[in-house]
Amino acid sequence: MSEIKVLAFAGSLRDDSYNRRMLEVARDVAPAGMEIAIYDIDDIPLFDQDLEKQGFPEAVRRFQKAIAAADALLIATPEYQHGMTGVLKNALDWASRPPRESPMRNKPAAVLSATPGSTGGVRAQEQLRQTLTYNNVLTVPAPEVQVARVHEKFDDDGNFTDEDGKKFLRQLLDNLASLCRDTPPDGS
């Protein structure tokens, strides 16, 4: 595998989302040979099996196609009420369809979380990992990148100033690259 194409998306729709900003930091610290494309999930409709029976909405088809074309996923989640956001769960529900044919199956993935709170999104990340495991996504186990008090870690110019955070994020991406190189295309 020459260049690793990573599809990154955040579970927040807010214009100045810290999790989206963390994906931009990831793009900046990514190892050589890794290309991170950030994808917006804001146009994906609420999951509805009646809608699915009528045919996948165009926004869902685009999302699934982008997942299928990527070598790996990078997912950033905020934590809302001790869990991942509804918008992220909704996008993953659509991406998991149809069962056993999901473009996520056997896809390597890395997760991170960032919150203004003191836990850094640990519970949301755990919930996200459970959903990914159910869908046979090969998730990088460590390091767990959970950025607590994220609002204090960007300067006035929007630069991420947490050097330890950058180091852990870079290690996560290095481990994702290793997982991509070690995983046969069929995931076995």
C-alpha positions as CSV (number, residue, x, y, z in Angstrom):
1,M,0.0,0.0,0.0
2,S,1.7,3.2,-1.2
3,E,-0.5,6.0,0.1
4,I,-3.2,5.4,2.8
5,K,-6.4,7.3,2.1
6,V,-8.2,8.1,5.4
7,L,-11.8,9.3,5.5
8,A,-12.3,11.4,8.6
9,F,-15.6,12.7,10.0
10,A,-16.7,14.3,13.2
11,G,-19.9,13.7,15.2
12,S,-20.7,17.4,15.5
13,L,-22.6,19.7,13.2
14,R,-21.4,22.9,14.9
15,D,-19.6,25.3,12.6
16,D,-16.6,25.6,14.8
17,S,-16.6,22.1,16.2
18,Y,-13.6,21.2,18.3
19,N,-13.8,17.6,17.0
20,R,-13.7,18.8,13.4
21,R,-10.7,21.0,14.4
22,M,-9.0,17.9,15.9
23,L,-9.4,16.2,12.5
24,E,-7.6,19.2,10.9
25,V,-4.9,18.8,13.5
26,A,-4.7,15.1,12.6
27,R,-4.3,16.0,8.9
28,D,-1.4,18.3,10.0
29,V,0.4,15.7,12.0
30,A,-0.3,12.7,9.8
31,P,2.7,10.5,8.9
32,A,4.1,10.7,5.4
33,G,2.1,8.6,3.0
34,M,-1.2,9.2,4.7
35,E,-3.9,11.5,3.2
36,I,-6.8,12.5,5.4
37,A,-9.9,13.8,3.7
38,I,-12.5,15.4,6.0
39,Y,-16.1,14.5,5.2
40,D,-19.2,16.4,6.5
41,I,-22.1,14.3,7.6
42,D,-24.5,17.2,8.0
43,D,-26.8,16.2,5.0
44,I,-27.4,12.6,6.0
45,P,-31.1,12.2,6.8
46,L,-32.4,10.5,9.9
47,F,-32.3,6.7,9.5
48,D,-35.6,5.3,8.6
49,Q,-36.2,1.7,7.2
50,D,-39.1,3.0,5.2
51,L,-36.8,5.5,3.5
52,E,-34.2,2.7,3.0
53,K,-36.8,0.5,1.3
54,Q,-37.5,3.3,-1.2
55,G,-33.8,3.5,-2.0
56,F,-30.8,5.0,-0.2
57,P,-30.9,8.8,-0.2
58,E,-28.2,10.4,-2.3
59,A,-26.4,11.8,0.7
60,V,-26.2,8.3,2.2
61,R,-24.9,6.8,-1.1
62,R,-22.2,9.5,-1.3
63,F,-21.2,8.7,2.3
64,Q,-21.1,5.0,1.7
65,K,-19.1,5.5,-1.5
66,A,-16.6,7.7,0.3
67,I,-16.2,5.0,3.0
68,A,-15.7,2.3,0.4
69,A,-13.1,4.3,-1.4
70,A,-11.1,4.9,1.8
71,D,-8.4,2.6,3.2
72,A,-9.3,3.6,6.7
73,L,-11.5,5.8,8.8
74,L,-10.8,8.4,11.5
75,I,-13.8,9.3,13.6
76,A,-13.9,12.2,16.1
77,T,-16.7,12.3,18.6
78,P,-17.8,14.8,21.2
79,E,-19.6,13.5,24.3
80,Y,-23.2,14.4,24.8
81,Q,-24.9,13.1,28.0
82,H,-22.3,10.4,28.5
83,G,-22.5,9.1,24.9
84,M,-21.7,9.7,21.3
85,T,-23.9,12.2,19.5
86,G,-27.1,11.3,17.8
87,V,-25.8,12.6,14.5
88,L,-22.8,10.3,14.6
89,K,-24.8,7.3,15.6
90,N,-27.3,8.1,12.7
91,A,-24.4,8.3,10.2
92,L,-23.0,5.0,11.4
93,D,-26.5,3.4,11.2
94,W,-26.8,4.4,7.6
95,A,-23.2,3.3,6.8
96,S,-24.0,-0.1,8.3
97,R,-26.7,-0.9,5.7
98,P,-27.4,-3.2,4.3
99,P,-26.4,-5.7,7.0
100,R,-23.3,-7.8,6.1
101,E,-22.6,-5.5,3.1
102,S,-21.6,-2.4,4.9
103,P,-18.6,-0.5,3.4
104,M,-17.3,-0.3,7.0
105,R,-16.8,-4.1,7.3
106,N,-13.2,-5.0,8.0
107,K,-12.2,-1.4,7.5
108,P,-9.4,-0.2,9.8
109,A,-10.4,2.8,11.9
110,A,-9.1,5.1,14.6
111,V,-11.2,7.1,17.0
112,L,-10.6,10.2,19.0
113,S,-12.7,12.4,21.2
114,A,-12.5,16.0,22.4
115,T,-14.7,17.8,24.9
116,P,-14.6,20.9,27.1
117,G,-15.3,18.6,30.0
118,S,-12.7,16.9,32.2
119,T,-13.0,13.4,30.9
120,G,-12.3,14.1,27.3
121,G,-15.1,12.0,25.9
122,V,-14.1,8.7,27.3
123,R,-17.7,7.4,27.6
124,A,-18.6,8.6,24.1
125,Q,-15.5,6.9,22.7
126,E,-16.4,3.6,24.4
127,Q,-19.9,3.7,22.9
128,L,-18.4,4.5,19.5
129,R,-16.0,1.6,19.8
130,Q,-18.9,-0.8,20.7
131,T,-20.8,0.3,17.5
132,L,-17.7,-0.1,15.4
133,T,-17.0,-3.5,16.8
134,Y,-20.5,-4.7,16.1
135,N,-20.0,-3.6,12.5
136,N,-16.7,-5.5,12.2
137,V,-14.6,-2.4,12.0
138,L,-11.0,-3.0,13.0
139,T,-10.4,-0.3,15.5
140,V,-6.9,0.8,16.7
141,P,-6.8,0.0,20.4
142,A,-4.2,2.5,21.5
143,P,-3.4,5.2,22.3
144,E,-6.8,6.4,23.4
145,V,-6.8,10.0,22.3
146,Q,-9.3,11.8,24.6
147,V,-8.7,15.6,24.6
148,A,-10.2,17.0,27.8
149,R,-10.7,20.8,28.3
150,V,-10.2,21.1,24.5
151,H,-11.4,24.8,24.5
152,E,-8.2,25.6,26.5
153,K,-5.9,23.9,24.0
154,F,-6.3,26.2,21.0
155,D,-4.7,29.6,20.9
156,D,-6.4,32.8,19.5
157,D,-5.2,31.9,16.0
158,G,-6.8,28.5,16.1
159,N,-3.6,26.5,16.6
160,F,-3.7,23.4,18.8
161,T,-1.1,24.0,21.5
162,D,-1.1,20.7,23.4
163,E,2.2,19.1,22.4
164,D,1.4,15.9,24.3
165,G,-1.9,15.8,22.5
166,K,-0.2,16.1,19.1
167,K,2.2,13.3,20.1
168,F,-0.6,10.9,21.0
169,L,-2.6,11.8,17.9
170,R,0.5,11.2,15.7
171,Q,1.0,7.8,17.5
172,L,-2.7,6.9,16.9
173,L,-2.2,7.7,13.1
174,D,1.0,5.7,13.0
175,N,-0.8,2.8,14.5
176,L,-3.6,3.2,12.1
177,A,-1.1,3.1,9.2
178,S,0.4,-0.1,10.6
179,L,-3.0,-1.7,10.9
180,C,-3.7,-0.8,7.3
181,R,-0.5,-2.3,6.1
182,D,-1.0,-5.5,8.2
183,T,-4.6,-6.1,7.2
184,P,-5.3,-8.0,4.0
185,P,-7.9,-6.3,1.7
186,D,-10.6,-8.8,2.7
187,G,-10.0,-8.2,6.4
188,S,-9.1,-11.8,7.2
